[in-house]
């Protein structure tokens, strides 16, 4: 099939569809066309058929109208450059105008539009600001913290930052640079008509009391009794301070409230002690929640520890086009990200999710799960229970075959295993199950309780 016939077939398919979020019909190039081009560029990719009536009749336009279409698109600010395809159907000409969502905010004749269903809706100045926030064009961390003053930037914390940056990144402390210029260079302050003012990033990273200005920046942690969200706290912490100070407080809280498994066998004098979760992965999860959250939302960042899992919840969703399976570095708060990178709290950009996955797999717990909505992101670490010590047992020189390793994981998870369960999960005979369980007893990995059919093998934790 030649190209012209393919275009005609594509046009026929488009005309059969109904106008909506991604498709619009226009009789001719006009002001209304400009609004549609603008709204698609602001909202989502869309196609406009010029020369088609609302009731799907092919009216056609003149071939010279291609230049009019391009001029209308160019009239948008910033200019838009759609792809324009000319299709001849009989004696009539139709233009297919393909508009890409640019990630910018465009206006047509000084009005910004957003595509809602089959309508091009004008946005008020207030709506433009909210729209810009929602697509990340007005970034919270680089905005002025209106109530703060330059004196609210703590010089001791700035000195700590400079010393740590030099130690971690090898960037020499500027000896003669004025303090205000240094803060301007790192995005901690901005110049305004009223003088130098701190940014939100400057307050979150260097203020003595950031929550005085940004209440929602608090980090709340809780250890619950059981597996459900209840009012029964075993421990809790309403952490406050700068982002990096709260991170250190959170790490202390986590170490205190997750289980430590100890193990010693007759084959080794070395005692095995291992935390229930890999702290480096948990720490990375909390960092991501603090630096990538939506600070326009008034909710706090939360960490909840249950008997079988840890949940880290932060306001805001993943940026468009970014998923846990395909992470990309599109920072919601780029100034905060840079400051955290400078002091070594994050490493290479865009690798945090990969690192968390690898750490969990190496540690012996499942890769974390993500629950993502428009209003929040939840990162869930599932407990592996005492099974996390199995990798350490093997490192100590105790040899286990795959069936024994699988059985130990079951026993650590459920609290016991029987000969029948061993045979079932490994698909082996009862004789093999009995022999290999006896081997685990000799190696000091299990204790035995009961007799006959009521015999249970208990992990020796």
N, C-alpha and C positions, 0 to 999 in steps of 0.2 A: 504494500500500500504506500502511495507517495505521500509526501508531507502535507500537501493541500487537502487530500482526502482525510488524513488523520486529524487535521485541525477542524475540518467540517464535522467529523464524527464527535470530536471533543465538544464543539459548540452545541451540537444536538443534545449531548448528555447534560450539559450545563443548563440549557433552556428548560429541560424536563424537571429540573430541581426548583425548589421554592426559595425565594429571597430569605436570607437569614444572616446568621453571625458571620458567614464567610462569603456570601454571594449577594450582589446587587445588580439590578437592571436600570439602565438610563437610556432615555430616548435620544439624547444628544449631549454634547459637551456643554456644561452649564455650571452655575454656581453650586448647584446640588452635587455635581460630580466632584467638585473641590472638597465639599464636606465629607463625602464618602472616602475619597483618597486619604484625607487627613485622619478620619476615624479608624480606618484599617491600619494605617501606619502606627497609630497610637496604641491599638488594642490587640489585633491579631491579623495574620495574613488573610487577604481577601481578594476576590476577583470581581471586577465590575465589567458587565457587558454593555458597551455603548452602541446604541442603534437597536435596542430591544425595549419594547414597551412593558409596562407593569403587568399587562395580561399576556406577556410572552410572545407578542407579535413581532416579527422581524421587520422593522421599519427601514433600517439602513441609515448610514450617514455618508458624507462626502469623504473622499480619501484625504483631502487636505485637513480634515478634522483631527488627524493624528497629531499635527503640530499644536492644535488648540488644547488637546488633552495634555501634551507634554508641558505646555505653558501654564495650564492650571495647576499641575502637580508642582511645577517650579515656583508658583506663587505661594505655596505653603512655606512656612518658616519653622524650622529649617526646611530647605527644599527637599522634595521627595522625587525619586527617580524610579517610577514603576516600569515594569516590562510591558511593552505594548505590542500585541500581535494583531495583524490585519487578516481578516478572513472574508473571502468572497463567497457568497451564497446566491447563486443565480446572478442577477444584476445588482444585488445589494451588497454593501460593505458593512461589516460589523468589526468593532475593535474589542479585543479581550485585554483588559487592563489588569495586570497582576501586581498587587501591592504587598510588600513585605512589612511586617512589624519591625520597626527599626530599633526599638529600645530607647528611643528619644521621645520627647513630647513636642508634637507639631501643632501649629495653629494654621487656620485658614481665614484670612481677613481678620486677624487678631483674636480669633476665637478657637479654642481647642475643642475637639470632638472625640467622643468615645463611642465605639460600636456596642450597642445593646440590642441583641436580636437582629431585626431587620431595620433598625433605626440608627441614625447618626445624631447622638444627643450632645448638645453644647454643654460645656462644663463652666461653672462659676469659678472665680478666682480661688475660692476656698476649696472647691472640688479639684481644681488643678493641683493645688498643693498636696491634697490627700492622695490624688492619683500618682503624683510624682513620688511621694513617700512609698506607695504600694509597689512601684516598679523599681525602687532603689535609686531614683534620680536625685532625691534629697536625702542624704545620708545623715543619720542621727549623730554619729560620732564627730562629724566635722562641723556641725551647727554650733552656734554660740550658746553657752549655758547662761541664759539671760540674768539670773539672779546672782551669779558668781562674779567675783572680782579677782584681779591678778593676785592679790594677797592670799587667795584660797588655794593657790598652787604651792604645795609644801616643798621648800628648797631641799630639805634633807632627802625627800623621796626622789627628787630630780637627780641629786648627787648619787643616790643608790642606783638609779637607772643608768647613769653615765658610767659608773664603775663596773656595773655588771655587763653593760653593752661592750665595754672595752675588753673585759675578761672573756666573754662568750664569742663576740664577733670581731674582736681585734680593732675596733674603731676607737681611736685615741680621743680622750676628752679634750674638747676645745679649751685652750688656756685663756685666750684673750677675747673670746666672743661674748658680747653682752648677754645677760641672762634672758632678756626678752627676745633677742634675736634667736637664741638657741630654742626657746619654746616655740617660736614661729616656725623654725625649720622642721621641727618634729610634729607639728600639727596640734600642739597642746594649747595654743592660743591663736587668735586672729585679730587683725586690725579692724576696728570699726570707727565710725564717726565720733564715738565717745571714748576712743582710746583702745588700748589692748585689752581684750576680753578672753577668758578661758573658753575653750571648746568643751563639748560634752566628753570627748576623749581625754582631754587634759584633766578634767575633774575626776573621771572614772579611774585614771591611772596615777594621779599625783595629789589629789586632795586629801586633807586630813579626815574629812567626813563626807564622802561622795553621796551617801544616802540623804544628807540634808538637802541636796539639790535634785537628786535623781532617786526618788524613793523606790522605784521599781528595780533598781540595780541590786537590791539585796538578794542574797542566796540563802534559801531555807533548806535545811536538811533534817530528816527524821528517820528514826528506826522504829518500825511498827512491830507489834506482836502478831505473829501469824503471817498469812498470805494475802490478807485483804486490807483495803484502805479503811481504817477505823480511827476512832479518837483515842485509842490505847497506844500511847507512845512509850517505848522503852527508853528512848533518848531523843533529844532534838537540839538543834542549833540554828538560831537566826543569825547567820554570818553577815558581817558588815565590814566596810573598809574598801580599799581599792580592789580592783579585779585580782591582782596577784596576791594581795593579802588574804582575800576570801578563799582563794585556791589553796593556800597553805593551811588555813583553818579547816577547810573541807577535807583535805587529805588526812589530817589528824583525826577528824571525826570518823572517817571511813575506816581507818585502821582500828579504831576502838570498837566499832560496831559490826564488823564482819568477822566470821569465825576463823580461828586459826586451828588447823588440823596438825596434830603431832603423831608421829609414827616411829616405832623402833622395832627392829626384828633381831632375832638371834644371829643373823648372818652379818650384821653390821653394828659397830659401836656408835655410829653416827646417828643422831636423832634427826628425823625429817620433820621440819616445821614448814607449813605452807599455808598462806592465806587463801580464803575461799575464792577470791577473784584476783586477777592480775592488776595490781594497783596502778601500773603505768597506763593500762587501757582505761581504767576508771577515771584517772586523772585527765587523760586526753578527752574523754567524753564530757567531763565537766568544763574543761577549757573551751571546747567547741560550743557548749551551751552558753557560756558567758560571752564569748566574742562574736558569735554568729546570731544571737537572738535579736528579735525586733524590739528595740527599746522604746518605740512609740507606744507599744502595748503596756498597760499598767500592771500586768501580772508579774510575779517574781519568777526567778529561775528556781526549780525545786529538784531535790534529790531525795528519793524515798527508798529505804532499804526494807525488804520483806524477807521472810524465811527462805524463799526460793528464787528471789530475783532482786535486782536493783533497777530502778527507773529514774532516768534523768530527763526532766521535762523543761523545755524552754519555749517562751512565746515566739511565734513566727514559724513559717514554713521554709522549705528549701527554695532557693531561687529558681525561677523558671528554667527548665532545661537541665537541672541538676537533680540527680537521684542518688540514693546510697549505692546503687549498682554502677552508676557512672558519675562519680564525684568530679566536679571541676572547681577550680578556685575562682569563685565569684563572691568576694567578701561583702557581707552586708555592712560591716563596719571596718573599712580598710585601714583607718588610722589606728584603731585598737589592734588590728591584726599585725600591723607593722611594729607597733610598740612591743607587743608580746613576742614577736619574732626577734626583735633587737635584743631582748633579755633572755632568749633561749627557751621560752615556755612553749613555743611551737617551732618546728623545724621547716622542712621544705613545704611550700604552699601546696595545698590540695592533696596531701598524702595521709591526713589524719585518719580517715575512714579505713584506708588500706592497712595502716599500722594497727588500728584497734582490732581488725579482723585477724591479722597475723598473730598478734599477741594472745588473743583468746584461743585460737587453734593450738598454738604452741603450749599454752597453759593447761589445756585439756577441758575447756568449757566451750559450749556452742558459740558460733559467731553471733553478735548481738542482733536484735530485731529493731526495726524502725516502724513507728506508727506516726504517719504524717497527715496533718489536716491543714486547713487554711489558717488556723489560729495557733497551733502549737506543734512542736516536734517532740516525740517521745523516743528515747533510746533505752532499750531493755537488755540488760545482761542477765542471762539465766544461770543459776547456780549449778555447778557440777558436783556439789557436795564433796564428800571426802575423796571422790574419785580423782581429784586434782593431784593427789599424792602419788598416783600410779606412775607417772612419768619419772618422778624422783626415785621411786622404788627401783625402777629399771636402771636408772643412772647409777644407783648404788651397787650394781653388779648382780642383782637378783634376776635371773632369766625367767621370762613368762612367755608362753606361746599366746597366739591371738585369742584362743578360746578362754584361757585363764584371765587374760586382760579384760575381755568382755564380761566375764563372770564377776571379776572384782568390781568393775564399774557398776554392775547391777547391784551387787551387795552393798557398796557404799551408798548408792542412791536409795535403795529400799530398806537398808538396815540389816538384811540377811539374804541368804540364798540357800536353796535346797539342792539335793542331787537331781531331782526331777527337773527343776527349773534350769539347772546347768545343762542337762541333756537337751531340753527343749530349745533354749536360746542358741545352743551351739550345734544342734542337729547331730548329736552323737549318741552312742549307746549308753545305757546306765552304767555299764562296766567302765567305759572311758571316763564318764563323769565322776565316778567314785575314785578312780585312780588319780585324776588330775586335781580333784578337791583334796585328796590326801596329801598330794605334793604341796599344795598351798598351805596346808596345816603344818607340814614339816618345815616349810620356809618361814613360819611364824607370821603369816599374813592373815590367817583366820583363826578364830576360836570355834569350838563345837559345843552346841547345846542340845540336850535331849538324846533320845535313842530311837532306833528303828525308823519308822515312817515319820516320826515327829522330829527327826534330827534337822537342826538348822546350823548353818555356818555363818558366824557373825564376824564382820570386819574388825580387825584389831586396831582400832583408833584410840 
